[in-house]
C-alpha cells in the first residue's frame, strides 16, 4: 500500500524529520571533532619525535574519517520517507515516552522519545519535545492506521518478546 506523498509535507511530521537531521548533524560534528583530535595528536607526536603518538593519531583520524564518510553518505531522511511511503505496514507499533528530570522534586527538563517498532523487531527512537511528541504521534496515526499506538506490557511482549523495566528495579 502506497501512502499519499503529500502527508510527508504535513507540519505534524516536521519535528520527526528535524529529529533525524539533528541526530545526523550531531554525528557529523562528533566525527569532525575526533578527526581534528587525531590530526592534533599526529602533530604533537611529530613535534615530540615519538613514534606512538603519530600512529595513534593517524589511526584515530582514519577511523573518524571513515565515520564521517559513512555519516555523509547515508540519507536517513530519504530512507524514512521511502519506507513510510512504500511500506507503511513495516511499522507495527508506535509509542512515546516523556522523561522528566526532577532533582530534589523540582522539574527541570522534560524530553520526549518517540519509539517506532518495525515488524522484524527493530526499534527506532527519535528525540523531541513532549509537545512535538504528541503532534507527531497524532499525525503518524493518520500515516500508519494499521499500527498499534500507545505502550502496554502486552504489546511489548508481543512485538519485542521481553518486558523492559522502566523503573530500574529487578522484577522477581
DSSP file (Angstrom, degrees, kcal/mol; ACC not computed):
  #  RESIDUE AA STRUCTURE BP1 BP2  ACC     N-H-->O    O-->H-N    N-H-->O    O-->H-N    TCO  KAPPA ALPHA  PHI   PSI    X-CA   Y-CA   Z-CA
    1    1 A X              0   0    0      0, 0.0    87,-0.7     0, 0.0     2,-0.5   0.000 360.0 360.0 360.0 123.8    0.0    0.0    0.0
    2    2 A X        -     0   0    0     85,-0.1     2,-0.2    86,-0.1    84,-0.2  -0.783 360.0-137.0 -95.2 130.9    1.5    3.3   -1.1
    3    3 A X        -     0   0    0     82,-2.5     2,-0.3    -2,-0.5   140,-0.1  -0.569  30.8 -95.8 -85.4 148.0    0.9    6.3    1.1
    4    4 A X    >   -     0   0    0     -2,-0.2     3,-1.5     1,-0.2     4,-0.3  -0.467  30.4-141.9 -61.8 123.4    0.0    9.7   -0.3
    5    5 A X  G >  S+     0   0    0      1,-0.3     3,-1.1    -2,-0.3     4,-0.3   0.691  93.1  73.1 -66.6 -16.6    3.3   11.7   -0.6
    6    6 A X  G >  S+     0   0    0      1,-0.2     3,-1.4     2,-0.2    -1,-0.3   0.783  83.1  69.2 -67.5 -24.5    1.6   14.9    0.4
    7    7 A X  G X  S+     0   0    0     -3,-1.5     3,-1.3     1,-0.3    -1,-0.2   0.780  88.3  64.5 -65.3 -24.9    1.3   13.7    4.0
    8    8 A X  G <  S+     0   0    0     -3,-1.1    -1,-0.3    -4,-0.3    -2,-0.2   0.671  97.4  55.7 -74.3 -14.8    5.1   13.9    4.4
    9    9 A X  G <  S+     0   0    0     -3,-1.4    -1,-0.3    -4,-0.3    -2,-0.2   0.449  81.0 121.8 -90.1  -1.8    4.9   17.7    4.0
   10   10 A X    X>  -     0   0    0     -3,-1.3     3,-1.9    -4,-0.2     4,-0.5  -0.364  69.9-130.3 -63.6 136.3    2.4   17.9    6.9
   11   11 A X  G >4 S+     0   0    0      1,-0.3     3,-0.6     2,-0.2     4,-0.5   0.726 103.7  70.2 -61.0 -20.3    3.6   20.2    9.7
   12   12 A X  G 34 S+     0   0    0      1,-0.2    -1,-0.3     2,-0.1   127,-0.2   0.707 100.3  45.6 -71.1 -18.8    2.9   17.5   12.1
   13   13 A X  G X> S+     0   0    0     -3,-1.9     4,-2.0    -6,-0.2     3,-0.5   0.510  86.4  92.2 -99.1  -6.2    5.8   15.4   10.8
   14   14 A X  H <X S+     0   0    0     -3,-0.6     4,-2.7    -4,-0.5     5,-0.2   0.888  83.0  53.8 -56.7 -42.7    8.3   18.3   10.7
   15   15 A X  H 3> S+     0   0    0     -4,-0.5     4,-2.0     1,-0.2    -1,-0.2   0.850 107.1  52.9 -62.5 -30.9    9.6   17.5   14.3
   16   16 A X  H <> S+     0   0    0     -3,-0.5     4,-1.9     2,-0.2    -1,-0.2   0.940 111.9  43.8 -66.3 -46.6   10.3   13.9   13.2
   17   17 A X  H  X S+     0   0    0     -4,-2.0     4,-2.2     1,-0.2    -2,-0.2   0.886 113.2  52.3 -66.4 -37.7   12.3   15.0   10.2
   18   18 A X  H  X S+     0   0    0     -4,-2.7     4,-2.5    -5,-0.2    -1,-0.2   0.871 107.0  53.4 -65.1 -36.2   14.1   17.6   12.3
   19   19 A X  H  X S+     0   0    0     -4,-2.0     4,-2.2    -5,-0.2    -1,-0.2   0.906 108.6  49.4 -64.1 -41.8   15.0   15.0   14.9
   20   20 A X  H  X S+     0   0    0     -4,-1.9     4,-2.0     1,-0.2    -2,-0.2   0.935 113.9  45.0 -61.8 -46.5   16.5   12.8   12.2
   21   21 A X  H  X S+     0   0    0     -4,-2.2     4,-2.6     1,-0.2    -2,-0.2   0.870 110.8  54.0 -67.4 -36.6   18.6   15.7   10.8
   22   22 A X  H  X S+     0   0    0     -4,-2.5     4,-2.4     2,-0.2    -1,-0.2   0.922 109.3  47.8 -63.7 -43.9   19.7   16.8   14.3
   23   23 A X  H  X S+     0   0    0     -4,-2.2     4,-1.9     2,-0.2    -1,-0.2   0.911 112.9  48.6 -63.4 -41.6   21.0   13.3   15.1
   24   24 A X  H  X S+     0   0    0     -4,-2.0     4,-2.0     1,-0.2    -2,-0.2   0.915 111.3  49.9 -64.1 -43.0   22.8   13.1   11.8
   25   25 A X  H  X S+     0   0    0     -4,-2.6     4,-2.4     1,-0.2    -2,-0.2   0.889 108.7  52.6 -63.3 -40.2   24.3   16.6   12.3
   26   26 A X  H  X S+     0   0    0     -4,-2.4     4,-2.3     1,-0.2    -1,-0.2   0.883 108.4  50.7 -64.1 -38.0   25.5   15.7   15.8
   27   27 A X  H  X S+     0   0    0     -4,-1.9     4,-2.3     2,-0.2    -1,-0.2   0.893 109.6  50.9 -65.6 -38.7   27.2   12.6   14.4
   28   28 A X  H  X S+     0   0    0     -4,-2.0     4,-2.4     2,-0.2    -2,-0.2   0.920 110.5  48.6 -64.2 -43.5   29.0   14.7   11.8
   29   29 A X  H  X S+     0   0    0     -4,-2.4     4,-2.4     1,-0.2    -2,-0.2   0.911 111.9  49.2 -62.8 -42.3   30.2   17.2   14.5
   30   30 A X  H  X S+     0   0    0     -4,-2.3     4,-2.3     1,-0.2    -1,-0.2   0.903 111.6  49.1 -64.7 -40.7   31.5   14.3   16.7
   31   31 A X  H  X S+     0   0    0     -4,-2.3     4,-2.2     2,-0.2    -2,-0.2   0.900 111.9  48.6 -66.2 -40.0   33.3   12.8   13.7
   32   32 A X  H  X S+     0   0    0     -4,-2.4     4,-2.5     2,-0.2    -2,-0.2   0.901 111.2  50.1 -66.9 -39.6   34.9   16.1   12.8
   33   33 A X  H  X S+     0   0    0     -4,-2.4     4,-2.3     2,-0.2    -2,-0.2   0.909 111.9  48.0 -63.8 -41.3   36.0   16.7   16.4
   34   34 A X  H  X S+     0   0    0     -4,-2.3     4,-2.3     2,-0.2    -2,-0.2   0.873 110.6  52.2 -66.4 -37.1   37.5   13.2   16.5
   35   35 A X  H  X S+     0   0    0     -4,-2.2     4,-2.4     2,-0.2    -2,-0.2   0.927 111.0  46.5 -63.7 -45.7   39.3   13.9   13.2
   36   36 A X  H  X S+     0   0    0     -4,-2.5     4,-2.5     1,-0.2    -2,-0.2   0.885 111.6  51.9 -64.7 -38.3   40.7   17.1   14.4
   37   37 A X  H  X S+     0   0    0     -4,-2.3     4,-2.1     2,-0.2    -1,-0.2   0.910 110.2  49.0 -63.3 -42.2   41.8   15.4   17.7
   38   38 A X  H  X S+     0   0    0     -4,-2.3     4,-1.8     2,-0.2    -2,-0.2   0.912 112.1  47.7 -63.8 -42.7   43.5   12.7   15.7
   39   39 A X  H  X S+     0   0    0     -4,-2.4     4,-2.1     1,-0.2    -2,-0.2   0.886 111.0  51.2 -66.4 -38.0   45.3   15.2   13.5
   40   40 A X  H  X S+     0   0    0     -4,-2.5     4,-2.5     1,-0.2    -1,-0.2   0.877 108.1  53.0 -64.9 -36.8   46.4   17.2   16.5
   41   41 A X  H  X S+     0   0    0     -4,-2.1     4,-2.2     2,-0.2    -1,-0.2   0.878 107.5  51.6 -65.6 -37.4   47.8   14.0   18.1
   42   42 A X  H  X S+     0   0    0     -4,-1.8     4,-2.2     2,-0.2    -2,-0.2   0.932 110.9  47.7 -63.1 -45.4   49.8   13.4   14.9
   43   43 A X  H  X S+     0   0    0     -4,-2.1     4,-2.5     1,-0.2    -2,-0.2   0.918 111.8  49.7 -62.9 -44.1   51.3   16.9   15.1
   44   44 A X  H  X S+     0   0    0     -4,-2.5     4,-2.3     1,-0.2    -1,-0.2   0.900 111.3  50.2 -61.3 -40.4   52.1   16.5   18.8
   45   45 A X  H  <>S+     0   0    0     -4,-2.2     5,-2.5     2,-0.2     4,-0.4   0.876 110.6  48.2 -66.4 -37.8   53.8   13.2   18.0
   46   46 A X  H ><5S+     0   0    0     -4,-2.2     3,-0.7     3,-0.2    -2,-0.2   0.914 113.1  47.8 -68.8 -41.8   55.9   14.6   15.2
   47   47 A X  H 3<5S+     0   0    0     -4,-2.5    -2,-0.2     1,-0.2    -1,-0.2   0.887 115.1  45.0 -65.7 -38.9   57.0   17.6   17.3
   48   48 A X  T 3<5S-     0   0    0     -4,-2.3    -1,-0.2    -5,-0.2    -2,-0.2   0.450 108.8-126.5 -86.1   1.0   57.9   15.4   20.3
   49   49 A X  T < 5 +     0   0    0     -3,-0.7     2,-0.4    -4,-0.4    -3,-0.2   0.886  58.9 144.9  56.0  44.6   59.6   12.9   17.9
   50   50 A X     >< -     0   0    0     -5,-2.5     4,-0.6    -6,-0.1    -1,-0.2  -0.848  46.1-152.2-110.4 149.0   57.7    9.9   19.2
   51   51 A X  H  > S+     0   0    0     -2,-0.4     4,-1.3     2,-0.1    -1,-0.1   0.821  90.6  54.6 -86.1 -33.6   56.5    7.0   17.1
   52   52 A X  H  > S+     0   0    0      1,-0.2     4,-2.9     2,-0.2     5,-0.2   0.862 100.4  56.6 -75.2 -37.1   53.4    6.1   19.1
   53   53 A X  H  > S+     0   0    0      2,-0.2     4,-3.0     1,-0.2     5,-0.2   0.941 109.6  44.2 -64.1 -47.3   51.6    9.4   19.1
   54   54 A X  H  X S+     0   0    0     -4,-0.6     4,-2.7     2,-0.2     5,-0.2   0.884 114.6  51.2 -63.6 -34.6   51.5    9.8   15.3
   55   55 A X  H  X S+     0   0    0     -4,-1.3     4,-2.0     2,-0.2    -2,-0.2   0.938 113.8  43.3 -65.7 -45.7   50.5    6.2   15.0
   56   56 A X  H  X S+     0   0    0     -4,-2.9     4,-2.4     2,-0.2    -2,-0.2   0.916 116.1  48.7 -64.4 -43.4   47.7    6.6   17.5
   57   57 A X  H  X S+     0   0    0     -4,-3.0     4,-2.8    -5,-0.2    -2,-0.2   0.892 111.1  48.7 -65.4 -40.9   46.6    9.9   15.9
   58   58 A X  H  X S+     0   0    0     -4,-2.7     4,-2.3    -5,-0.2    -1,-0.2   0.879 111.7  49.9 -69.1 -35.4   46.6    8.6   12.4
   59   59 A X  H  X S+     0   0    0     -4,-2.0     4,-2.3    -5,-0.2    -2,-0.2   0.924 113.5  46.2 -65.3 -43.5   44.5    5.6   13.5
   60   60 A X  H  X S+     0   0    0     -4,-2.4     4,-2.4     2,-0.2    -2,-0.2   0.922 113.8  48.1 -63.5 -44.7   42.1    7.9   15.2
   61   61 A X  H  X S+     0   0    0     -4,-2.8     4,-2.4     2,-0.2    -2,-0.2   0.881 111.2  50.7 -65.5 -38.1   41.9   10.3   12.3
   62   62 A X  H  X S+     0   0    0     -4,-2.3     4,-2.3     2,-0.2    -1,-0.2   0.929 111.8  47.0 -65.6 -44.7   41.4    7.4    9.8
   63   63 A X  H  X S+     0   0    0     -4,-2.3     4,-2.3     1,-0.2    -2,-0.2   0.903 113.7  48.4 -62.1 -41.0   38.5    6.0   11.9
   64   64 A X  H  X S+     0   0    0     -4,-2.4     4,-2.7     2,-0.2    -2,-0.2   0.881 110.3  51.5 -67.4 -38.1   37.0    9.4   12.3
   65   65 A X  H  X S+     0   0    0     -4,-2.4     4,-2.5     2,-0.2    -2,-0.2   0.901 110.4  48.7 -65.2 -40.4   37.3   10.0    8.5
   66   66 A X  H  X S+     0   0    0     -4,-2.3     4,-2.5     2,-0.2    -2,-0.2   0.921 112.7  48.4 -63.4 -43.6   35.6    6.7    7.8
   67   67 A X  H  X S+     0   0    0     -4,-2.3     4,-2.4     2,-0.2    -2,-0.2   0.906 112.2  48.8 -62.8 -42.9   32.8    7.6   10.3
   68   68 A X  H  X S+     0   0    0     -4,-2.7     4,-2.5     2,-0.2    -2,-0.2   0.914 111.7  49.1 -64.3 -43.2   32.4   11.0    8.7
   69   69 A X  H  X S+     0   0    0     -4,-2.5     4,-2.2     2,-0.2    -2,-0.2   0.924 112.5  47.8 -60.9 -44.9   32.2    9.5    5.2
   70   70 A X  H  X S+     0   0    0     -4,-2.5     4,-1.5     1,-0.2    -2,-0.2   0.897 112.8  48.7 -64.1 -40.4   29.6    6.9    6.3
   71   71 A X  H  < S+     0   0    0     -4,-2.4    -1,-0.2     1,-0.2    -2,-0.2   0.886 114.0  45.9 -67.2 -39.0   27.5    9.6    8.0
   72   72 A X  H  < S+     0   0    0     -4,-2.5    -2,-0.2     1,-0.2    -1,-0.2   0.823 112.4  50.4 -73.7 -30.6   27.7   11.9    5.0
   73   73 A X  H  < S+     0   0    0     -4,-2.2     2,-0.2    -5,-0.2    -1,-0.2   0.765  95.2  82.5 -81.6 -24.3   26.8    9.1    2.5
   74   74 A X     <  -     0   0    0     -4,-1.5     2,-0.4    -5,-0.2     0, 0.0  -0.567  60.4-162.5 -79.7 144.6   23.8    7.8    4.4
   75   75 A X     >  +     0   0    0     -2,-0.2     4,-2.1     1,-0.1     5,-0.2  -0.730  15.9 169.9-124.8  80.5   20.5    9.6    3.9
   76   76 A X  H  > S+     0   0    0     -2,-0.4     4,-2.4     1,-0.2     5,-0.2   0.837  76.9  56.1 -65.2 -31.9   18.2    8.6    6.8
   77   77 A X  H  > S+     0   0    0      2,-0.2     4,-2.3     1,-0.2    -1,-0.2   0.939 110.1  44.1 -65.2 -46.0   15.6   11.2    6.0
   78   78 A X  H  > S+     0   0    0      1,-0.2     4,-2.5     2,-0.2    -1,-0.2   0.876 112.6  53.3 -65.2 -37.1   15.1    9.9    2.4
   79   79 A X  H  X S+     0   0    0     -4,-2.1     4,-2.6     2,-0.2    -2,-0.2   0.909 110.4  46.1 -65.5 -41.3   15.1    6.3    3.7
   80   80 A X  H  X S+     0   0    0     -4,-2.4     4,-2.7     2,-0.2     5,-0.2   0.891 111.4  52.4 -68.9 -38.2   12.4    7.0    6.2
   81   81 A X  H  X S+     0   0    0     -4,-2.3     4,-1.8    -5,-0.2    -2,-0.2   0.945 113.1  44.9 -58.5 -47.2   10.3    8.9    3.5
   82   82 A X  H  X>S+     0   0    0     -4,-2.5     4,-3.1     2,-0.2     5,-0.5   0.917 113.6  49.0 -64.8 -43.9   10.7    5.9    1.2
   83   83 A X  H  X5S+     0   0    0     -4,-2.6     4,-2.1     1,-0.2     7,-0.3   0.927 114.5  44.0 -63.9 -44.6    9.8    3.3    3.9
   84   84 A X  H  <5S+     0   0    0     -4,-2.7     4,-0.2     1,-0.2    -1,-0.2   0.782 118.5  45.5 -72.2 -25.3    6.7    5.2    5.1
   85   85 A X  H  <5S+     0   0    0     -4,-1.8   -82,-2.5    -5,-0.2     3,-0.3   0.916 127.2  23.9 -80.5 -45.9    5.6    5.9    1.5
   86   86 A X  H  <5S+     0   0    0     -4,-3.1    -3,-0.2   -84,-0.2    -2,-0.2   0.805 135.7  24.6 -94.6 -31.9    6.1    2.4    0.1
   87   87 A X    ><< +     0   0    0     -4,-2.1     3,-1.7    -5,-0.5     4,-0.3  -0.470  60.8 151.5-132.6  62.7    6.0    0.1    3.1
   88   88 A X  G >  S+     0   0    0    -87,-0.7     3,-1.2    -3,-0.3    -1,-0.1   0.764  71.4  68.8 -66.4 -20.6    4.0    1.7    5.8
   89   89 A X  G 3  S+     0   0    0      1,-0.2    -1,-0.3   -88,-0.2    -5,-0.1   0.656  80.8  76.9 -70.5 -13.7    3.0   -1.8    7.1
   90   90 A X  G <  S+     0   0    0     -3,-1.7    29,-2.2    -7,-0.3     2,-0.7   0.782  82.5  71.9 -69.0 -24.5    6.6   -2.4    8.2
   91   91 A X  E <   +A  118   0A   0     -3,-1.2    27,-0.2    -4,-0.3     3,-0.1  -0.833  58.1 165.8 -91.9 116.9    5.9   -0.1   11.3
   92   92 A X  E     +     0   0A   0     25,-2.3    56,-2.7    -2,-0.7     2,-0.4   0.637  58.4  32.6-108.1 -17.9    3.7   -2.1   13.6
   93   93 A X  E     -Ab 117 148A   0     24,-1.6    24,-3.0    54,-0.2     2,-0.4  -0.985  55.8-177.1-147.9 130.9    3.9   -0.3   16.9
   94   94 A X  E     +Ab 116 149A   0     54,-3.0    56,-2.3    -2,-0.4     2,-0.3  -0.994  15.8 154.5-129.2 127.1    4.3    3.4   17.8
   95   95 A X  E     -A  115   0A   0     20,-2.1    20,-3.3    -2,-0.4     2,-0.3  -0.994  24.5-146.7-149.8 154.8    4.6    4.8   21.3
   96   96 A X  E     -A  114   0A   0     -2,-0.3     2,-0.4    18,-0.2    18,-0.2  -0.892   6.1-162.4-121.5 151.3    6.1    7.8   23.0
   97   97 A X  E     -A  113   0A   0     16,-2.4    16,-2.8    -2,-0.3     2,-0.5  -0.994   7.8-151.2-132.1 140.1    7.6    8.3   26.4
   98   98 A X  E     -A  112   0A   0     -2,-0.4     2,-0.6    14,-0.2    14,-0.2  -0.958   9.5-160.0-111.7 122.7    8.2   11.5   28.3
   99   99 A X  E     -A  111   0A   0     12,-3.2    12,-2.5    -2,-0.5     2,-0.5  -0.906   6.7-165.2-103.8 119.4   11.2   11.5   30.6
  100  100 A X  E     -A  110   0A   0     -2,-0.6     2,-0.6    10,-0.2    10,-0.2  -0.909  10.0-147.6-107.4 126.6   11.0   14.3   33.3
  101  101 A X  E     +A  109   0A   0      8,-2.6     7,-2.9    -2,-0.5     8,-1.0  -0.829  22.6 172.2 -93.8 123.0   14.2   15.1   35.2
  102  102 A X    >   -     0   0    0     -2,-0.6     3,-1.5     5,-0.2     2,-0.3  -0.605   8.5-174.0-133.5  72.9   13.2   16.2   38.7
  103  103 A X  G >  S-     0   0    0      3,-0.5     3,-1.9     1,-0.3    -2,-0.0  -0.524  82.0  -1.5 -68.9 133.9   16.2   16.7   41.0
  104  104 A X  G 3  S-     0   0    0      1,-0.3    -1,-0.3    -2,-0.3     3,-0.1   0.741 131.8 -63.0  57.7  26.5   15.1   17.4   44.6
  105  105 A X  G <  S+     0   0    0     -3,-1.5     2,-0.6     1,-0.2    -1,-0.3   0.507 107.7 122.2  81.4   4.5   11.5   17.3   43.4
  106  106 A X    <   -     0   0    0     -3,-1.9     2,-0.6     0, 0.0    -3,-0.5  -0.891  64.1-128.6-104.0 123.2   11.8   20.3   41.0
  107  107 A X        +     0   0    0     -2,-0.6    -5,-0.2    -5,-0.2     3,-0.1  -0.561  37.5 164.0 -71.3 117.0   11.0   19.6   37.4
  108  108 A X        +     0   0    0     -7,-2.9     2,-0.3    -2,-0.6    -1,-0.2   0.848  59.3   0.5-101.2 -47.9   14.0   20.9   35.4
  109  109 A X  E     -A  101   0A   0     -8,-1.0    -8,-2.6     2,-0.0     2,-0.4  -0.962  50.8-156.9-141.8 158.2   13.6   19.3   31.9
  110  110 A X  E     -A  100   0A   0     -2,-0.3     2,-0.4   -10,-0.2    20,-0.3  -0.993  12.5-172.1-135.8 130.2   11.2   17.1   30.0
  111  111 A X  E     -A   99   0A   0    -12,-2.5   -12,-3.2    -2,-0.4     2,-0.3  -0.983  10.7-148.5-125.7 131.2   12.3   15.1   27.0
  112  112 A X  E     -AC  98 128A   0     16,-2.6    16,-2.6    -2,-0.4     2,-0.4  -0.776   8.3-165.2 -98.5 144.3   10.1   13.1   24.7
  113  113 A X  E     -AC  97 127A   0    -16,-2.8   -16,-2.4    -2,-0.3     2,-0.5  -0.989   6.7-153.9-130.1 123.3   11.1   10.0   22.9
  114  114 A X  E     -AC  96 126A   0     12,-3.0    12,-2.0    -2,-0.4     2,-0.5  -0.840  11.0-159.6 -96.1 129.2    9.2    8.5   20.0
  115  115 A X  E     -AC  95 125A   0    -20,-3.3   -20,-2.1    -2,-0.5     2,-0.5  -0.941   8.1-172.6-112.3 126.5    9.6    4.8   19.5
  116  116 A X  E     -AC  94 124A   0      8,-2.9     8,-2.6    -2,-0.5     2,-0.5  -0.982   8.1-162.4-116.7 120.2    8.8    3.1   16.2
  117  117 A X  E     -AC  93 123A   0    -24,-3.0   -25,-2.3    -2,-0.5   -24,-1.6  -0.896   8.7-148.6-106.3 127.3    8.9   -0.7   16.2
  118  118 A X  E >   -A   91   0A   0      4,-2.7     3,-1.9    -2,-0.5   -27,-0.2  -0.408  30.2-101.6 -89.8 169.2    9.1   -2.5   12.9
  119  119 A X  T 3  S+     0   0    0    -29,-2.2   -28,-0.1     1,-0.3    -1,-0.1   0.791 121.7  55.2 -62.1 -29.7    7.7   -5.9   12.0
  120  120 A X  T 3  S-     0   0    0    -30,-0.2    -1,-0.3     2,-0.1   -30,-0.0   0.415 124.3-101.2 -85.3   3.4   11.2   -7.5   12.3
  121  121 A X  S <  S+     0   0    0     -3,-1.9     2,-0.2     1,-0.3    -2,-0.1   0.410  70.7 150.0  95.4  -1.4   11.6   -6.2   15.9
  122  122 A X        -     0   0    0     -5,-0.1    -4,-2.7     1,-0.0     2,-0.5  -0.479  34.8-149.2 -68.1 130.8   13.8   -3.2   15.0
  123  123 A X  E     -C  117   0A   0     -2,-0.2     2,-0.4    -6,-0.2    -6,-0.2  -0.907  12.5-171.0-106.5 124.4   13.3   -0.3   17.4
  124  124 A X  E     -C  116   0A   0     -8,-2.6    -8,-2.9    -2,-0.5     2,-0.4  -0.955   5.8-163.8-115.0 132.2   13.9    3.2   16.1
  125  125 A X  E     -C  115   0A   0     -2,-0.4     2,-0.4   -10,-0.2   -10,-0.2  -0.914   7.3-171.0-120.3 145.1   13.9    6.1   18.6
  126  126 A X  E     -C  114   0A   0    -12,-2.0   -12,-3.0    -2,-0.4     2,-0.4  -0.998  16.1-140.0-135.5 128.4   13.6    9.9   17.9
  127  127 A X  E     +C  113   0A   0     -2,-0.4     2,-0.3   -14,-0.2   -14,-0.2  -0.720  38.3 137.4 -91.9 136.7   14.1   12.6   20.5
  128  128 A X  E     -C  112   0A   0    -16,-2.6   -16,-2.6    -2,-0.4     2,-0.1  -0.960  55.0 -73.8-162.4 172.8   11.8   15.6   20.6
  129  129 A X     >  -     0   0    0     -2,-0.3     4,-2.4   -18,-0.2     5,-0.2  -0.376  45.9-112.1 -73.4 157.3    9.9   17.9   23.0
  130  130 A X  H  > S+     0   0    0    -20,-0.3     4,-1.7     1,-0.2     5,-0.1   0.862 118.0  51.3 -59.2 -36.7    6.8   16.5   24.7
  131  131 A X  H  > S+     0   0    0      1,-0.2     4,-1.7     2,-0.2    -1,-0.2   0.917 112.1  46.4 -66.6 -42.0    4.5   18.9   22.8
  132  132 A X  H  > S+     0   0    0      1,-0.2     4,-3.0     2,-0.2     5,-0.3   0.862 107.1  59.6 -65.9 -35.0    6.1   17.8   19.5
  133  133 A X  H  X S+     0   0    0     -4,-2.4     4,-2.3     1,-0.2    -1,-0.2   0.911 105.5  47.4 -59.6 -43.8    5.8   14.2   20.5
  134  134 A X  H  X S+     0   0    0     -4,-1.7     4,-2.0     2,-0.2    -1,-0.2   0.912 113.6  47.9 -64.8 -42.7    2.0   14.5   20.9
  135  135 A X  H  X S+     0   0    0     -4,-1.7     4,-2.1     2,-0.2    -2,-0.2   0.926 113.2  47.0 -64.1 -46.3    1.7   16.3   17.5
  136  136 A X  H  X S+     0   0    0     -4,-3.0     4,-2.9     1,-0.2     5,-0.2   0.895 110.7  52.7 -64.9 -39.9    3.9   13.7   15.7
  137  137 A X  H  X S+     0   0    0     -4,-2.3     4,-1.4    -5,-0.3    -1,-0.2   0.912 109.6  48.5 -63.0 -42.2    2.0   10.8   17.2
  138  138 A X  H  X S+     0   0    0     -4,-2.0     4,-0.7     2,-0.2    -1,-0.2   0.904 114.0  46.6 -63.8 -40.7   -1.3   12.2   16.1
  139  139 A X  H >X S+     0   0    0     -4,-2.1     4,-1.5     1,-0.2     3,-1.1   0.905 109.7  52.9 -69.7 -40.5    0.0   12.7   12.6
  140  140 A X  H 3X S+     0   0    0     -4,-2.9     4,-3.3     1,-0.3    -1,-0.2   0.795  98.1  66.4 -64.7 -26.2    1.6    9.3   12.4
  141  141 A X  H 3< S+     0   0    0     -4,-1.4    -1,-0.3     1,-0.2    -2,-0.2   0.826 105.0  44.2 -62.8 -30.1   -1.8    7.8   13.4
  142  142 A X  H << S+     0   0    0     -3,-1.1     3,-0.5    -4,-0.7    -2,-0.2   0.833 116.7  45.3 -79.7 -34.8   -3.0    9.1   10.0
  143  143 A X  H  < S+     0   0    0     -4,-1.5     2,-0.4     1,-0.2    -2,-0.2   0.867 124.1  33.1 -75.5 -36.5    0.0    7.8    8.1
  144  144 A X    ><  +     0   0    0     -4,-3.3     3,-1.0    -5,-0.1    -1,-0.2  -0.617  65.4 158.7-120.7  69.8    0.1    4.4    9.9
  145  145 A X  T 3  S+     0   0    0     -3,-0.5    -1,-0.1    -2,-0.4    -2,-0.1   0.751  75.4  55.9 -67.6 -21.0   -3.6    3.5   10.5
  146  146 A X  T 3  S+     0   0    0     -3,-0.1    -1,-0.2   -55,-0.1     2,-0.1   0.686  90.0  94.5 -82.0 -18.9   -2.7   -0.2   10.8
  147  147 A X  S <  S-     0   0    0     -3,-1.0     2,-0.4    -6,-0.1   -54,-0.2  -0.347  79.3-114.7 -77.5 153.6   -0.1    0.2   13.6
  148  148 A X  E     -b   93   0A   0    -56,-2.7   -54,-3.0    -2,-0.1     2,-0.4  -0.707  31.2-154.7 -83.7 137.6   -0.8   -0.1   17.3
  149  149 A X  E     +b   94   0A   0     -2,-0.4   -54,-0.2   -56,-0.2     2,-0.0  -0.932  49.3  32.3-117.9 139.1   -0.4    3.2   19.2
  150  150 A X  S    S-     0   0    0    -56,-2.3     2,-0.5    -2,-0.4   -56,-0.1   0.050  82.0 -82.7  99.3 152.1    0.5    3.5   22.9
  151  151 A X        +     0   0    0    -55,-0.2     2,-0.3     4,-0.1     3,-0.1  -0.769  48.7 155.3 -95.4 130.2    2.5    1.5   25.3
  152  152 A X     >  -     0   0    0     -2,-0.5     4,-2.0     1,-0.1     5,-0.2  -0.971  48.6-121.5-141.3 155.3    1.2   -1.6   27.1
  153  153 A X  H  > S+     0   0    0     -2,-0.3     4,-2.3     1,-0.2     5,-0.2   0.856 113.2  57.0 -64.2 -34.1    3.1   -4.5   28.6
  154  154 A X  H  > S+     0   0    0      1,-0.2     4,-2.1     2,-0.2    -1,-0.2   0.907 107.0  47.8 -64.1 -41.4    1.1   -6.9   26.3
  155  155 A X  H  > S+     0   0    0      2,-0.2     4,-2.9     1,-0.2     5,-0.4   0.892 110.1  52.4 -67.1 -38.3    2.3   -5.0   23.2
  156  156 A X  H  X>S+     0   0    0     -4,-2.0     4,-2.4     1,-0.2     5,-1.0   0.922 110.9  46.9 -64.5 -41.5    5.9   -5.1   24.4
  157  157 A X  H  X5S+     0   0    0     -4,-2.3     4,-0.5     3,-0.2    -1,-0.2   0.891 115.3  47.3 -64.0 -38.2    5.7   -8.8   24.9
  158  158 A X  H  <5S+     0   0    0     -4,-2.1    -2,-0.2    -5,-0.2    -1,-0.2   0.924 123.9  28.6 -70.4 -44.3    4.1   -9.3   21.5
  159  159 A X  H  <5S+     0   0    0     -4,-2.9    -3,-0.2    -5,-0.1    -2,-0.2   0.808 135.3  24.5 -91.7 -31.6    6.5   -7.1   19.5
  160  160 A X  H  <5S-     0   0    0     -4,-2.4    -3,-0.2    -5,-0.4    -2,-0.1   0.655  89.6-133.7-108.8 -19.6    9.8   -7.3   21.4
  161  161 A X  S  <<S+     0   0    0     -5,-1.0     2,-0.3    -4,-0.5    -4,-0.2   0.504  78.2  66.0  80.9   3.6    9.4  -10.6   23.2
  162  162 A X  S    S-     0   0    0     -6,-0.7     2,-0.4     2,-0.0    -2,-0.2  -0.985  78.2-117.1-151.8 157.7   10.6   -9.1   26.5
  163  163 A X        -     0   0    0     -2,-0.3     2,-0.5    -3,-0.1   -10,-0.0  -0.824  21.4-142.6 -99.2 137.3    9.5   -6.6   29.1
  164  164 A X        -     0   0    0     -2,-0.4     2,-1.0   -11,-0.0     3,-0.1  -0.858   9.4-142.0 -97.2 129.8   11.5   -3.5   29.8
  165  165 A X    >   -     0   0    0     -2,-0.5     3,-1.0     1,-0.2    -2,-0.0  -0.794  18.5-175.4 -92.0 101.7   11.6   -2.5   33.5
  166  166 A X  T 3  S+     0   0    0     -2,-1.0    -1,-0.2     1,-0.2    -2,-0.0   0.637  75.8  62.4 -76.1 -13.9   11.5    1.3   33.2
  167  167 A X  T 3  S-     0   0    0      2,-0.2    -1,-0.2    -3,-0.1     3,-0.1   0.581 105.8-121.6 -88.6  -8.8   11.9    1.9   36.9
  168  168 A X  S <  S+     0   0    0     -3,-1.0     2,-0.3     1,-0.3    -2,-0.1   0.566  71.6 120.5  83.6   8.3   15.4    0.3   37.0
  169  169 A X        -     0   0    0      1,-0.0    -1,-0.3     0, 0.0     2,-0.3  -0.752  69.1-105.1-105.1 153.9   14.5   -2.3   39.6
  170  170 A X        -     0   0    0     -2,-0.3     2,-0.6    -3,-0.1    -1,-0.0  -0.577  27.3-141.8 -74.9 134.8   14.7   -6.0   39.2
  171  171 A X              0   0    0     -2,-0.3    -1,-0.0     1,-0.1    -6,-0.0  -0.886 360.0 360.0 -97.7 121.8   11.3   -7.8   38.7
  172  172 A X              0   0    0     -2,-0.6    -1,-0.1     0, 0.0    -2,-0.0   0.423 360.0 360.0-100.3 360.0   11.3  -11.1   40.5
